[in-house]
Amino acid sequence: MLTRLPSFWLLVLLAGLVGCDHVGSSLNAPLERWNPAYGYRYENLPLVPGGSSDSLFFVASFSGGGIRASTLAYGALRELARQQITWEGRQKRLLDELSVIRALSGGSFTAAYYVLYGDRIFHDFEYRFLRKDWESELKSRVFWSPYNWLRLMSPYFGRAHLLSELLDEALFDGHTFGDLVTRYQRPILFIHASDMATLSRFEFSQAQFDMICSDLSPLPIAHATAASSALPLILSPISLKNYAGQCGYHPPIWLDHARRTSWSQQRADELRSYLDAEKRPYIHLLDGGLSDNVGMRGTIERAAVIGDFDKSFRAYGGQKIRKLVFLVVNAETIPDVASYRFSKVPALSTVLHALIDIPVNRYSIDTLHLMRAEIDRLKAQLRRGELGKDSIFTPDADVYFINASLSEVDDPDERDYLMKIPTTLYLTDEQIDRLLVAASHLIHRDKDFQRLMQDLR
């Protein structure tokens, strides 16, 4: 009977079978029993000699922006590796003190590769990732593979799944978040995407996955980076199944207390929405830049929901912090006003870019202002001794905010060139080289970086 089916319906049937088979093997796994000490968490990455110390707590964020962002993040890591310091009697690199990396979209590729492979990134990342034409490779898989045509006809399979497969094969070698746990090495990586239903951040961390009673460990790292890069219309969303209510999960006490304040109520409501699998059986994820393209929103929201920076960093399980360092690597763009000089109606592609770029850029500026305000508040609390003797911070603690954003490039012509590099999956060698130089200069010229290095020396 099957051979008598019209060829069109045969293709549809095959597409459905192929698509269902793919989704059945790639959706996130359920968590059999909730254990607050299980999985990929900061407290499960112990202190090691020569590695990150709690007393110098270093948080970095890598923004979105395609290969432009990947390159700027790589340049920042390379520069941190060059900076020699002495801390707690040990000679080490500033890079060795990285405690946390928050990343999304293009920045997540670099962050995940470094967290997975460590210093290997300085030997093979450029030729293995930065200087390859990923855009042509992805287009080839979409347009020139009959097998993928069938899969893309399925309602359960999209272009972001193809990107995930490509990243898994060519970059992350099939590794999962469970492999990051077994490395027992900091920094911890927080990749985030955007929840389509609430346009809020969704983090690929076991604490976030606990809420949906899901096990992060078997999830491929490529799946998270693809979800974080799923730019609307260009790539499809990536979906996760919600198993909430099946693992005995107990929400933290602070989640209920957070609802009492106006600042944290929205974030608390977003998080609590995951606890009802009947209302939210699936979570559909898009590009992380739609909810936070800078990557520091998670730090601000965490402090707001839990109470403040003191309680927030205490929740990491760290010891007395003497120096708290924030580094923002922001591959931001500026609009090309020249494309709006003509009286005719802008093309659809121009309109679509504006619909994404305008809120992302505005939201990023807002995040940086909020971050500076929270840091100033913490500095004032430390100066006045308001945190008390039980604080996670020592009485002489200091805070540093290093802003390696492309908008901080001094040369206006170079700044204009760099900020107009397109958000794509392929850049020329010249564009990559100039971004790498810019990353080094941005860090070196930052006043808080200079102050930090002077204090460390």
C-alpha positions as CSV (number, residue, x, y, z in Angstrom):
1,M,0.0,0.0,0.0
2,L,2.8,2.4,0.8
3,T,4.2,2.3,-2.8
4,R,0.8,3.4,-4.1
5,L,0.8,6.6,-2.1
6,P,1.3,9.8,-4.2
7,S,4.9,11.0,-4.1
8,F,3.9,14.2,-2.3
9,W,2.2,12.5,0.6
10,L,5.0,10.0,0.8
11,L,7.5,12.9,1.3
12,V,5.2,14.3,4.0
13,L,5.0,10.9,5.8
14,L,8.8,10.5,5.6
15,A,9.3,14.1,6.9
16,G,7.0,13.4,9.8
17,L,8.9,10.2,10.7
18,V,12.3,11.8,10.4
19,G,11.2,14.9,12.4
20,C,9.6,12.9,15.2
21,D,12.6,10.6,15.4
22,H,14.9,13.6,15.8
23,V,12.8,15.3,18.4
24,G,12.4,12.2,20.4
25,S,16.1,11.9,20.8
26,S,17.0,15.5,21.3
27,L,14.4,17.0,23.7
28,N,15.6,17.6,27.3
29,A,15.5,14.7,29.6
30,P,13.3,14.5,32.8
31,L,14.8,14.8,36.2
32,E,13.9,11.6,38.2
33,R,14.3,13.1,41.6
34,W,15.2,16.7,42.6
35,N,18.4,17.1,44.5
36,P,19.5,20.7,45.2
37,A,23.2,19.5,45.2
38,Y,23.0,17.7,41.9
39,G,24.2,18.9,38.5
40,Y,25.9,21.9,36.9
41,R,26.2,24.4,39.8
42,Y,28.9,26.7,41.0
43,E,29.2,24.9,44.3
44,N,30.0,21.7,42.4
45,L,33.1,23.3,40.9
46,P,35.6,23.2,43.8
47,L,38.6,25.4,44.3
48,V,41.8,24.0,42.7
49,P,45.4,25.2,43.2
50,G,46.2,27.9,40.6
51,G,42.5,28.3,39.6
52,S,39.8,30.7,40.5
53,S,39.7,31.8,44.1
54,D,36.6,33.1,45.9
55,S,38.4,36.1,47.3
56,L,38.9,37.6,43.8
57,F,35.5,37.0,42.3
58,F,35.5,37.7,38.6
59,V,32.3,37.7,36.6
60,A,32.4,38.3,32.8
61,S,29.7,38.6,30.2
62,F,29.9,38.1,26.5
63,S,27.2,39.7,24.4
64,G,25.5,38.6,21.3
65,G,26.3,39.7,17.8
66,G,27.3,36.7,15.6
67,I,30.9,36.1,14.8
68,R,31.6,39.8,15.7
69,A,30.7,39.0,19.3
70,S,32.6,35.6,19.2
71,T,35.7,37.4,18.1
72,L,35.6,40.2,20.6
73,A,35.0,37.7,23.4
74,Y,38.0,35.6,22.2
75,G,40.2,38.7,22.1
76,A,39.2,39.6,25.6
77,L,40.1,36.1,26.9
78,R,43.4,36.3,25.1
79,E,44.2,39.6,26.7
80,L,43.3,38.3,30.2
81,A,45.6,35.4,29.6
82,R,48.5,37.9,29.0
83,Q,48.0,39.7,32.3
84,Q,50.2,38.2,35.1
85,I,49.2,38.8,38.7
86,T,50.1,37.7,42.2
87,W,47.2,36.8,44.3
88,E,47.2,35.0,47.7
89,G,50.9,34.3,47.3
90,R,50.5,32.6,43.9
91,Q,51.7,33.8,40.5
92,K,48.9,33.3,37.9
93,R,47.1,35.0,35.0
94,L,44.1,37.2,35.5
95,L,42.3,34.8,33.3
96,D,42.7,32.1,35.9
97,E,40.6,34.0,38.3
98,L,37.5,33.9,36.1
99,S,34.6,32.6,38.3
100,V,31.5,33.1,36.2
101,I,30.9,33.7,32.5
102,R,27.4,34.8,31.3
103,A,27.0,34.6,27.6
104,L,24.5,34.5,24.8
105,S,24.3,34.1,21.0
106,G,27.7,34.8,19.3
107,G,29.4,35.2,22.7
108,S,28.2,31.8,23.8
109,F,30.3,30.0,21.2
110,T,33.5,31.4,22.6
111,A,32.5,31.1,26.2
112,A,31.4,27.4,25.8
113,Y,34.5,26.5,24.0
114,Y,36.7,28.0,26.7
115,V,34.8,26.5,29.6
116,L,34.9,23.1,27.8
117,Y,38.5,23.0,26.6
118,G,40.4,25.7,28.6
119,D,43.6,27.0,27.1
120,R,43.1,24.8,24.0
121,I,41.0,27.8,22.8
122,F,44.3,29.8,22.1
123,H,45.6,27.1,19.8
124,D,42.7,26.1,17.6
125,F,39.7,28.3,18.0
126,E,40.6,30.8,15.3
127,Y,41.0,28.3,12.5
128,R,38.4,25.9,13.9
129,F,35.7,28.5,14.3
130,L,36.4,32.2,13.9
131,R,37.9,32.0,10.4
132,K,35.4,29.5,8.9
133,D,32.4,30.4,6.8
134,W,29.7,29.0,9.0
135,E,27.0,30.9,7.1
136,S,27.7,29.1,3.8
137,E,27.9,25.8,5.6
138,L,24.5,26.4,7.3
139,K,22.9,27.6,4.0
140,S,24.2,24.5,2.2
141,R,22.6,22.2,4.8
142,V,19.3,24.1,4.4
143,F,19.1,24.5,0.7
144,W,21.2,21.6,-0.8
145,S,20.4,18.6,1.3
146,P,17.3,16.6,0.2
147,Y,17.5,14.8,3.6
148,N,17.2,18.1,5.4
149,W,14.4,19.2,3.1
150,L,12.4,16.3,4.5
151,R,13.3,17.1,8.1
152,L,12.5,20.7,7.7
153,M,9.0,19.8,6.5
154,S,8.3,18.4,10.0
155,P,6.6,20.7,12.5
156,Y,9.1,19.5,15.1
157,F,12.3,20.4,13.3
158,G,13.7,23.7,12.3
159,R,16.8,25.6,11.0
160,A,18.1,26.1,14.6
161,H,18.2,22.3,14.9
162,L,20.5,22.2,11.9
163,L,22.7,24.9,13.5
164,S,22.8,22.8,16.7
165,E,23.9,19.7,14.7
166,L,26.6,21.7,12.8
167,L,28.0,23.1,16.1
168,D,27.9,19.7,17.7
169,E,29.9,18.1,14.9
170,A,32.4,20.8,14.1
171,L,33.0,22.6,17.4
172,F,31.7,20.9,20.6
173,D,32.4,17.3,19.6
174,G,29.1,15.9,21.2
175,H,29.9,17.2,24.7
176,T,27.1,17.8,27.1
177,F,26.7,19.9,30.3
178,G,27.5,16.8,32.2
179,D,31.0,16.9,30.8
180,L,31.3,20.4,32.3
181,V,30.5,19.0,35.7
182,T,33.1,16.3,35.5
183,R,35.8,18.8,34.6
184,Y,35.5,20.2,38.2
185,Q,36.9,23.4,37.0
186,R,35.8,27.0,37.0
187,P,34.5,29.3,35.5
188,I,30.9,28.2,35.5
189,L,29.0,29.0,32.3
190,F,25.5,30.5,32.2
191,I,24.2,30.6,28.6
192,H,20.8,32.2,28.2
193,A,18.1,32.3,25.5
194,S,14.8,34.2,25.4
195,D,11.5,32.6,26.4
196,M,9.0,33.4,23.6
197,A,6.0,33.4,26.0
198,T,7.4,36.0,28.4
199,L,10.4,37.5,26.5
200,S,12.4,36.8,29.6
201,R,15.8,35.2,30.1
202,F,16.0,31.4,30.3
203,E,19.3,30.1,31.6
204,F,20.9,26.8,30.8
205,S,21.7,26.0,34.4
206,Q,20.6,23.1,36.6
207,A,18.9,25.6,39.0
208,Q,16.7,26.8,36.1
209,F,16.1,23.3,34.9
210,D,15.1,22.2,38.4
211,M,12.0,24.3,38.0
212,I,10.9,22.3,35.0
213,C,12.1,19.0,36.6
214,S,14.6,18.5,33.8
215,D,18.1,17.1,33.8
216,L,20.6,19.5,32.2
217,S,23.5,17.1,32.3
218,P,22.7,15.0,29.2
219,L,21.8,18.1,27.1
220,P,24.3,18.9,24.3
221,I,26.2,22.2,24.8
222,A,25.5,22.8,21.1
223,H,21.8,22.8,21.8
224,A,22.1,25.6,24.3
225,T,24.3,27.8,22.0
226,A,21.9,27.2,19.1
227,A,18.9,28.2,21.1
228,S,20.7,31.3,22.3
229,S,21.5,32.2,18.7
230,A,18.0,31.5,17.2
231,L,17.4,35.0,15.7
232,P,13.7,35.3,14.7
233,L,12.8,34.6,11.1
234,I,16.4,33.5,10.3
235,L,16.4,30.6,12.6
236,S,13.6,28.7,14.2
237,P,12.9,28.5,17.9
238,I,14.2,25.5,19.9
239,S,11.8,23.9,22.3
240,L,12.1,22.2,25.7
241,K,9.5,20.0,27.5
242,N,8.3,21.1,30.9
243,Y,8.2,18.2,33.4
244,A,7.3,20.4,36.4
245,G,5.6,18.6,39.3
246,Q,7.2,15.3,38.6
247,C,10.4,15.4,40.6
248,G,9.5,16.7,44.0
249,Y,11.0,20.1,43.5
250,H,10.6,22.7,46.2
251,P,10.9,26.4,45.1
252,P,13.4,28.4,47.1
253,I,12.1,30.6,49.9
254,W,13.4,33.8,48.3
255,L,11.1,33.3,45.3
256,D,8.1,34.0,47.5
257,H,9.7,36.9,49.3
258,A,10.8,38.4,46.0
259,R,7.2,39.0,45.0
260,R,6.9,41.6,47.8
261,T,9.1,44.2,46.0
262,S,8.1,45.9,42.7
263,W,11.7,45.6,41.3
264,S,11.8,41.8,41.5
265,Q,8.1,40.9,41.2
266,Q,8.3,40.5,37.4
267,R,11.3,38.2,37.5
268,A,9.7,36.2,40.2
269,D,6.5,35.8,38.2
270,E,8.5,34.7,35.2
271,L,10.3,32.0,37.2
272,R,7.2,30.8,38.9
273,S,5.4,30.4,35.6
274,Y,7.7,27.3,34.9
275,L,6.2,25.5,37.9
276,D,2.9,24.9,36.1
277,A,3.5,22.3,33.4
278,E,-0.2,22.2,32.6
279,K,-0.3,25.8,31.6
280,R,3.2,25.7,30.1
281,P,3.9,22.2,28.8
282,Y,6.6,23.5,26.4
283,I,9.1,26.3,26.5
284,H,10.1,27.8,23.1
285,L,13.4,29.6,23.0
286,L,14.8,32.3,20.8
287,D,17.9,34.4,20.6
288,G,19.1,35.5,24.0
289,G,19.7,39.1,22.8
290,L,16.0,39.7,22.8
291,S,15.9,39.6,26.6
292,D,19.5,40.8,27.4
293,N,22.1,41.3,24.7
294,V,24.8,42.5,27.2
295,G,24.6,39.4,29.4
296,M,24.7,41.1,32.8
297,R,20.9,41.2,33.3
298,G,21.1,37.9,35.1
299,T,23.5,39.3,37.7
300,I,21.2,42.3,38.3
301,E,18.1,40.2,38.5
302,R,19.7,37.6,40.7
303,A,20.6,40.3,43.2
304,A,17.2,41.9,43.0
305,V,15.3,38.7,43.5
306,I,17.5,37.3,46.3
307,G,17.9,40.7,48.0
308,D,21.2,42.4,47.1
309,F,24.7,41.6,45.8
310,D,25.7,40.4,49.3
311,K,23.0,37.7,49.4
312,S,23.4,36.9,45.7
313,F,27.1,36.1,45.9
314,R,26.6,34.3,49.2
315,A,24.2,31.9,47.3
316,Y,27.2,30.9,45.1
317,G,28.8,29.4,48.3
318,G,31.9,31.6,48.0
319,Q,34.2,32.7,50.8
320,K,35.2,36.2,51.8
321,I,35.4,38.4,48.7
322,R,38.1,41.0,48.8
323,K,37.8,42.1,45.1
324,L,34.7,41.8,43.0
325,V,35.4,42.3,39.3
326,F,32.8,42.7,36.5
327,L,33.9,42.6,32.8
328,V,31.4,43.4,30.0
329,V,32.5,42.4,26.5
330,N,29.9,44.1,24.3
331,A,29.9,43.8,20.5
332,E,27.2,46.3,20.1
333,T,26.3,48.0,16.8
334,I,25.1,51.3,15.6
335,P,22.3,51.9,13.0
336,D,23.3,52.7,9.5
337,V,21.4,56.0,9.1
338,A,22.5,56.2,5.4
339,S,20.0,53.5,4.5
340,Y,17.2,55.8,5.5
341,R,18.1,58.7,3.2
342,F,15.6,58.0,0.5
343,S,11.9,58.9,0.4
344,K,10.7,55.5,-0.7
345,V,9.3,53.1,1.8
346,P,12.1,51.0,3.5
347,A,12.4,47.5,2.3
348,L,11.0,44.7,4.4
349,S,14.5,43.4,5.4
350,T,15.3,46.9,6.7
351,V,12.1,47.1,8.7
352,L,12.7,43.6,10.2
353,H,16.3,44.5,11.2
354,A,15.0,47.7,12.9
355,L,12.3,45.7,14.8
356,I,15.1,43.6,16.4
357,D,17.9,46.1,16.6
358,I,16.0,49.0,18.2
359,P,14.7,47.2,21.3
360,V,18.0,45.2,21.7
361,N,20.1,48.4,21.6
362,R,17.8,50.3,23.9
363,Y,17.6,47.5,26.4
364,S,21.4,47.1,26.4
365,I,21.9,50.7,27.3
366,D,19.4,50.3,30.1
367,T,21.2,47.2,31.4
368,L,24.5,48.9,31.5
369,H,23.0,51.9,33.5
370,L,21.4,49.5,35.9
371,M,24.6,47.6,36.4
372,R,26.6,50.7,37.2
373,A,23.9,51.9,39.6
374,E,23.9,48.6,41.5
375,I,27.7,48.6,41.6
376,D,27.7,52.2,43.0
377,R,25.2,51.1,45.6
378,L,27.4,48.2,46.7
379,K,30.4,50.5,46.9
380,A,28.5,52.9,49.1
381,Q,27.4,50.1,51.3
382,L,31.0,48.9,51.6
383,R,32.3,52.4,52.4
384,R,29.7,52.9,55.1
385,G,30.1,49.4,56.6
386,E,26.4,48.6,56.2
387,L,26.7,45.0,55.3
388,G,27.8,43.9,58.7
389,K,30.4,41.4,60.0
390,D,28.5,38.4,58.4
391,S,28.8,39.8,54.9
392,I,30.4,37.8,52.2
393,F,32.6,40.8,51.5
394,T,35.6,41.7,53.6
395,P,35.7,45.2,55.3
396,D,38.3,46.3,52.7
397,A,36.5,44.9,49.7
398,D,36.5,46.8,46.4
399,V,34.5,46.5,43.2
400,Y,35.7,47.0,39.6
401,F,33.6,47.4,36.4
402,I,35.5,46.9,33.2
403,N,33.6,48.0,30.1
404,A,34.9,46.5,26.9
405,S,32.2,47.7,24.7
406,L,32.8,48.8,21.1
407,S,31.2,52.1,21.8
408,E,34.2,52.8,24.1
409,V,36.7,52.7,21.2
410,D,38.5,56.1,21.1
411,D,39.1,56.5,17.4
412,P,35.8,57.6,15.9
413,D,36.6,56.1,12.5
414,E,37.7,52.8,13.9
415,R,34.6,52.7,16.2
416,D,32.3,53.4,13.3
417,Y,34.0,50.6,11.3
418,L,33.8,48.0,14.1
419,M,30.2,48.8,15.1
420,K,29.0,48.4,11.5
421,I,30.5,45.0,11.0
422,P,27.4,42.9,10.3
423,T,25.9,40.3,12.6
424,T,26.6,37.3,10.6
425,L,28.2,33.8,10.9
426,Y,31.1,34.8,8.6
427,L,33.7,37.7,8.8
428,T,36.7,38.6,6.7
429,D,40.2,38.2,8.1
430,E,40.6,41.9,8.3
431,Q,37.4,42.3,10.3
432,I,38.5,39.6,12.7
433,D,42.0,41.1,13.1
434,R,40.7,44.5,13.9
435,L,38.2,43.2,16.4
436,L,41.0,41.3,18.2
437,V,43.1,44.4,18.4
438,A,40.1,46.4,19.7
439,A,39.4,43.9,22.5
440,S,42.9,44.3,23.8
441,H,42.8,48.0,23.6
442,L,39.4,48.3,25.3
443,I,40.6,46.3,28.3
444,H,43.9,48.1,28.6
445,R,42.4,51.6,28.3
446,D,39.6,51.0,30.8
447,K,40.2,52.9,34.1
448,D,38.9,50.3,36.4
449,F,41.1,47.7,34.7
450,Q,44.1,49.9,35.3
451,R,43.1,50.4,38.9
452,L,42.6,46.7,39.4
453,M,46.0,45.8,38.0
454,Q,47.7,48.5,40.1
455,D,45.9,47.2,43.2
456,L,46.9,43.6,42.4
457,R,50.5,44.6,41.9
